[in-house]
């Protein structure tokens, strides 16, 4: 599929190959047609899984990705396959969300991005790492600090775990 002279290889492809280990190379972008607007794009992935790097046991989470696009946007099917690639990947919860954020920054160079992992409890404890980034030297860098400094001051009711 060609959208604004960009090749999107995964969208509409009926022969999808699912990665068996972490693979950032599956991520694809397309042009932001609304560069004159600042707006959030939010993805919710309620079926994220990764492996504990010590025990090999599966960890389950909902991953929330919110970003303010700049020039490029991430294509959703490629994002789905990318997140799926963590299924056999062993890393701690905090590492997973930071890897996701850094890969998306490298891919899109967004104005602002945040990634929040809400992991289901194991051993009676749930871990919910949050990370964010604002483009350096811009108002988005200030927004990142503001949101991080006030993050989770009013936690939501946890009733889905």
Secondary structure, DSSP 8 states (H G I E B T S, - for coil): -EETTEE-SSTT-SS----SS--GGG--EEE-TTTTS--EEEEEEEEEEEE-TTT--EEEEEEEEEEE-SSEEE-HHHHHHHHHTTTT-B--HHHHHHHHHHHHHHHH--SEEEEEEEE--BTTB----EEEEE-TTSHHHHHHHHHHHTTTTT-------
